[in-house]
Structures are given as structure tokens and as C-alpha cells.
Amino acid sequence: RRESLLATIPGGRGGALLLCAHVDTLGAMIRSIGPDGVLRLKQVGGYAPNSVEGEYCHVETFDGTQIGGTIVFDRTSVHIYGSEKASCERTMDEMRLRLDEKLSGAEDAGKLGVSVGNYVHFEPRTVFTDSGYVKSRHLDDKAGVAVIVTMARALLRRGAKPRRTIHMLFTGFEEVGHGASLPIPGDVTDLIAVDVGIVGEGQSSREDAVTICTADATGPFSYGLVRRIAAVAGDIGIPFELDTFQRYGSDTMAALRTGIDARHALLGPAVDGSHALERTHMEGVMATLDLLIGLARMGLEP
């Protein structure tokens, strides 16, 4: 009912492993429609307003119609406002959605089917480069979803039975904080969120390796589980980095708040420019995939 999906690959005896990734992305909703037809936005998820300025997007009306537009700052034009006002700090209160339709008033918006509460989807602008990079919005967490689905496909095509049952949970509300606060199968003893690592100053994550997170903003992950995951990566020869994140939460914390009694961890491909125009490398994506397949085959028990 919460727009999530739970799938299971039966395995051997013992506690089950739950892999979790989220399908929701950063975006916006129509917050208000002014008398002059100006559309104001409410953020969905956490991002800096300047990171979406100039972004092409689509409004999804309640009947499913997609209407194109652009997110713009009220004082963008230097010809009108001058460089000082045009370059001032961006806030969502001064960002508006410029529809690709004639819109002179709220009545025109109504005729188009545009309403308060409509979702605004940002263009992902996905590019695969010859050098192996993937540039796109929403790698957080489409990359994690892709890795889990590919792992499941590989296991099923080979007829390989994992050492333990694997549940795969794809959640719909992670970016707003309550994604995995759902009923979790009672046989789960280990929960691993497959989400993005963070590349930047002060971080050890890199785009061409899988990141194994040891702690995020809510505290440390299960130390024994983190050590076991790192040991499996080392045994297989998978490039990995251990890292901590200071301003980061995930589905693991939402699940723990429900009272689930399970070890918990987080791993995934690292991205540069998180919650904006992101980038990762296929080597990091494949390292994450290889690690998940290794965990399925080798298990996690010490």
C-alpha cells in the first residue's frame, strides 16, 4: 500500500538477508498557483534550490498528462535585474515553474489540468560516456535498484540457490525519510541498504569502487556485519572503500525505527555531486554487483 515492492529468492537455512533500495527520487510538487498563473514549488527530498535552476521538467497532472516546463529563478535575467540581483542566493520561495504553455492566470492552469499537488519530475539527462562514466540525475538510487535487479536476474538465470533466503525490498518514500518503515519478513537477520556512496572532500569513496559505509548521520552500522562484508569483498578481490557519511540517512534507519531486530549495513556505488547532477563509473556499479553476488553465494555468517 505504500508503493513498495517485496520479492524473494528462496535459499538455504538460517536467517534471511534483506537487500533494500529505493525507487523514489528527488523532485517537487505544485505548491500554489498564483492569480497571475505563477506556479510555486514544494521540494520533495533534500536538495539545494540552485541545483535545479534551469532544469527541464514535466508536470504530471492527476489524469496522467505530462506537461513540459523549466524551473527558473524569479530574477534570472541580468538585463532586467542586473548581475547583483540575478546572482543572489536561491530559495524555493523565489523559484517558479515556467510551463511550456500559454499561461496568463490560474484559470489557464486549470484548463490544462494543472493543480496544486501535481508532481514535478526533473529530467534525468542520463549519458553513458565512452570512458565508462554514467552522468545522470537520480543515480540515487536508480543505480542501487539496477544492481539488485541484475543480481537477482543473474542468480535465477544460472539456477544458483543462494546460501540463505534473499528478500529484496524496493521502497517508495526513502527520500522523505520513511521508506523502509514497513512490515519486514520475520526471518530477516541482516539488512543491507544498497544506496549510493558519496564522493567529495573528506570522503574515501571513489566512483570506480563499491563503498561500504561504516556509519552515517544516525550512527554506526553493525560492526560485525560491516567487517564480514569487507572480508567477502577482499576475498573475491572486489575494489572497495570504507567510508563514513555525516549528512546521510537511509532505509536502514527507517527499518530500525520499526523495531526490526537485525544487523544492518549500507553499501553501493559511489557518486559525485549527490542530490544534484550526479556521476558514477560502471566499474563501481559492477563492483557493487559482484559484491552482492558474492554475498549471496558465500553468505554472511562468520
N, C-alpha and C positions, 0 to 999 in steps of 0.2 A: 504493500500500500504506500510505502514511502519511495516508490520509483527506484527500487534497488533490485538486484538480481543475485540469487544464490545458486551455484552449481556445484556438483560434487563428482570427484573421481574416486571410486572406492579403492582402498588399498589394503595393506596388511593390518595386523592387530596393533593395539596401542592407541594412544591419544592421537587425535586428528590435528592436521595443520590447516590453519585458515590463512589464505592469502587475500589481501584486501586492496582494492584500488578504486578510485572514484571517477565517475563519468561526468560529473558536473564540472563546469568551467567558470572562470570569471566572466562577468557580463554586467548587464544593467536592466532596469525596468523603467517604464514611463512613470515618473513620479507625479507630474502635473502637466496640464495643458492650459496655457495662458489664453486670455481673451484674444491676443494677437496671434495665437497658434504656436507660440514658442513651447517646445517640448523640453521639460526638465527631467533629469535622470536620478534614479536611486541606484547606488552601487550594489552589485551582487558579488560578494567576496572582497578581499582586501587588495587594492592596488592604488598607485599614485595617479591622480587625475591627469597629470601631464603625459602618462604612458599611453593614454587612449586618445589624446588630442589628434585630430586629423584622421582617425581610424574610420574606414568604411565599415558599415554595419547593416543589419537588417532588423526591422521591427516585425515581430510575429504577432499578428492580430489574433483575436480569440477564435476566428474561423479558420486560422491556419495560413492566411495570406502573408506573404513576405514582401515588405516594402523597404527598398534601399534608402540609405542615408549616410550622413557623415557626422561624427561628433566634433563639434567646434567650440572654441572659446569665444565668449561674448565680445572680447576686444581684440580679435585676431589681427585685423587689418592695420598695418602701420600707417597707411595712407589716411586713415580716419583718426586713429588714437595716438599715433606716434609710437616710437620704439619703446619708450619707458612704460607706458600703459600696456602695450601689446606683449611685453616680456615679463609682466608681473606674475606672482605666484598663482598657480591654477588651483581652483577649488571646484567641487562638484556643483556648488550653487551657481557658478558662473560658466558652467559647461551646458551646452544645449545640443539637441539632436536636430540636424538640418535634413529634413526629408527630401528625397528626390521627386517631389510632387509639389504642385502649386498649393500653398497653404497660407492663407491670409488671416485665418481665425480658427477658433475652436470648432466652429460648425464644419469647416472643411475637413478637419481631422476626423470628426465623427462620420462624415460621408465616406471616408477612406476605411473606416472600421478601426481607427487608431483609438486606443483607450488607455486610461490610467491602469497600470498593472500588466500591460503588454511587455513581454521580454524583448530585450535588445541584444542581438547576437553580434559579437565582433568577428570580422573576417579573420580567419586563421593565417592566411598568407603563407601556406606551407611550401617550402622549397627544399628539395634534396640536391645537395651540391655534388660535383664530381669528386671532391676531396673527402666525402663521407659525412659531412655535416647535415643536420636537419635544422632548418630555421622555421619557426612557427610559433604562433600563439598556442596556448592550451597543451603544450607538451606536458604540463602539469594538469591532468595526469593521463593524457591520452597515451603517452609513452608507456606508463605503467600498465595500463589496460591492454595495450598491444602485446606487451611481453607476457602477461599471464595467459591471454588467449592463445598466443603462439606456443607457449609451453604446453598447454592442455592439448592443442592440436597435435603437437609432436608426440606426446605420450600416447594419445589414442591411436594415431596412425601406426605407431610401432607396436601397438598392443602391449605396451610396457605397463606393468602394475606397480604403482609406487609403493614404497615400504610402509607407508601409512596413508590413511584416507586424507585427501586434499579437498577442502572446501574453498571455493572461490567466491568472494563477495564483492560485487561492484555496487558502490553506493552512489546516491544522488545528491547528497547535501553536505559533502565534506568541506567545501569552500566557505560555508557559513557555520561550520562547527559541530554539526550533529549527525554526520554521515553514517557512522557505524554504531550509533546508539540504537541497535536493533537486536531482536532475539537472535542469539548466536547458538549454533548447534552445540548440544551439551557434551559432545565428545571432544571438543577442541581443547587442547592443552598448550598450543603455540599459535600465536597470532603475529603475522608479519605483514605490515603495510608496505606495498610496493608503490612508492611515490618518488618524487624527484630529489636528488641531491642538489646542493647549492654551490655554485662556482663563484668565487669572488675573493676579495681581500680578507685575509684571516682564516680562510677555509682551506682544507686539504683536498676537497672533492675536485675531480677533473673530469672533463667531458668524455674522455676515452677509457674510463674505468667505471665499475659499479661502485657506488657509495654505500657503505654500511654505517648507519647512523648509531652512535653510542648514547646520545642524549639530545633532546630538543628543548623547547621553551618550557615544557611542563615537567621536565626532569629526566633522569637517566632511564634507558631501556633495560630490560632484563640482562644482567651482565653475563650470566652463563649462556644464554641464547645468543647474544652478540658474539661471544668467544667461539661458540660452535659454528656459527655461520662463517666467521672469518677463517676458521680452521678448514671448513669444507672448501672455501674459495682457494685457500692456499694449497690444499691437497690436489685440487684439479688444475691449478695453475691459472686461475682467473685473475686478471688485473683488478685490484680493488683498493679503495682508500677508506680509512676510518675517519669519521668527522663528527662534530657536534654543531647543532644549529641553535642560535639564540632567539630567533624570532620565527618560530616554526611550530605548527601543530599538525596532527594527522588523525586518520581514522583510528589509530591505536588508542589514543586518549579518549575519544568518544566511546569506544567499546569498553574501556576500563571503567568509565563512569557508570556504566550499566551494571557493574558488579561482576563481570566475567573473571573467572579465576584461571588465568592463562599467562604464560610467559609472553612477552611482547618485544617486537623489534621493528626496524624500518630499514629498507634498502631500496635502491633504484638507480637509474641512470642520472647523471648529474647534468644540470642545465645552467647555462649562463643567462643572466637577465631575467631571473624568475619573476613571475607575475607581470611581465611586460612582453616585449618581443624576445622570445626565448630561443636558445640554441643548444643542441647536444650533438654527439657524434655517434654514428652507428656502431663504433667499437664499444662504446659504453652501453648502448642498448643490447648488443649481443652478449656482452659480459654479464649483464643482468639476467638475460635469458639463460645462459649457460649455468649461472649460479642457481636459478630456480630449478632447472632440470637436475642439477647435481643434488640439491636438497631433496627433491622428490625421490631420487634413486638411493641416496645414501642415508636419508633420514636425518634427524637432529639429536637423537639421544646420544649422550657421551659414551 
